[in-house]
Amino acid sequence: MKIAVVGTGYVGLVTGGCLADIGHEVVCTDNDAAKIQTLEAGRLPIYEPGLDTVISKARKQGLVKFSANPAEAVDAGDAIFICVGTPPLPNGDADLSAIDHVAKLIAAEARSPKLVVEKSTVPAQTGQELKRALSVYGRKSGVTFRVASNPEFLREGTAVEDFLHPDRIVVGVDDEGAERQLKEIYKPVLERKFNCPVHAPANCPPGPPPAWLVTTINSAELIKHASNSFLALKISYANMVADLAERLGADIDEVARAVGMDPRIGPSFLKAGLGFGGFCLPKDLQAFVHLAEKSGVDFSLLKEVERINRKRIETFVEKTRRALWVIKGKRVAVLGLAFKPNTDDIRFAPAIDLIGQLLKEGAQVTAYDPEAMEKARGILPEVEFASSAEDAAKDAEALLIATEWPQFRQLNWERIRDAMARPLVLDGRNLLSAQEMKARGFEYYSMGRPD
């Protein structure tokens, strides 16, 4: 099938690349001409494991191309996936101006029937507004439009695998024709009949096919916000239990492990630390709360989740202050800038807020991240960026772990200890073993575990 993808951010590039990988002809477009030039040159504007392989393969097969001409992309696609940003407004609501702009574009340029698919995360009832906009703006053309919601559940760092091996595919539709068209698009994924780039050259591990969930458009839109808000709730709950465990001399890792064994709860998103970040959870939580308020529903539960998350940085800075006594004038190393490992995304990253607080306290901050430093340079001009974790630690009086990159576990910690002015580690992600770090001669503090 011929598919257009509007928006080449994290969601758009993964969606376009993976749809091409399973055999569709895809045109990706974006109003950012520089981004399209980067893609046409064979480079990616983001770091996402495996995506370069997927897009490179699809380009060689002639199944994906990039265009700075949105009209060309819209005209080429039988189905159009909207993957534009919906950033938060000052009041917490989602900014849907990009969705409205794409609706006008599609209505003006379409010359044949189109299936218009919301892939961007939007508040419930956006699909109804999208249908109305297409009808109003396209009234002179006589072209018919079907609208569907197909929320994404991609995790940065594992997005390619999440797209090709999802646990469920949710489609919100108002007619059977839209469902049939979407099912045809996802047929290779549903039947697990594609050459998987994630597990190649081996076969994919055995497992059930993804569930195919058909709902109304309003329900599909609500599902995404409800899912992300619940995950945020689990993280904030784990962090509150971590604070209690710390005061009582318990170990949050032991507590969370046991709690997560309950099949009604599950182990995911019970990791204590600096709290959640990234572009999805904070934004979706705010939008969900605002949607509830506009609908007359008191969602104070989620307001508390947000408050707890904001306080995590303050709690960690206070822990740093207690360990150092005085922060001002001291050299502090920060390992990790991305909001999570295996991505270069620093949007709403706890590490960025943490560094901001340290700078306000007068610290001299040196930072290192395997992938995110280039994006961080522009917003942290006062920070010195190191070429390695060991260089960041040189002469530091404290080393703070802000992102749980797995390679940080494998560092030569003895060499880091010897390079530091004071062997003090504050682990905001509980990445390391307290016993091992103490045996290596470090003062070691973590979150929700006995110091």
Secondary structure, 3 states (H helix, E strand, C coil): CEEEEECCCHHHHHHHHHHHHCCCEEEEECCCHHHHHHHHCCCCCCCCCCHHHHHHHHHHCCCEEEECCHHHHHHHCCEEEECCCCCECCCCCECCHHHHHHHHHHHHHCCCCEEEEECCCCCCCHHHHHHHHHHHHCCCCCCCEEEEECCCCCCCCCHHHHHHCCCEEEEECCCHHHHHHHHHHCHHHHCCCCCCCCCCCCCCCCCCCCEEEEECHHHHHHHHHHHHHHHHHHHHHHHHHHHHHHHHCCCHHHHHHHHHCCCCCCCCCCCCCCCCCCCCHHHHHHHHHHHHHHCCCCCHHHHHHHHHHHHHHHHHHHHHHHHHCCCCCCEEEEECCCCCCCCCCCCCCHHHHHHHHHHHCCCEEEEECCCCHHHHHCCCCCCEECCCHHHHHCCCCEEEECCCCHHHHHCCHHHHHHHCCCCEEEECCCCCCHHHHHHCCCEEECCCCCC
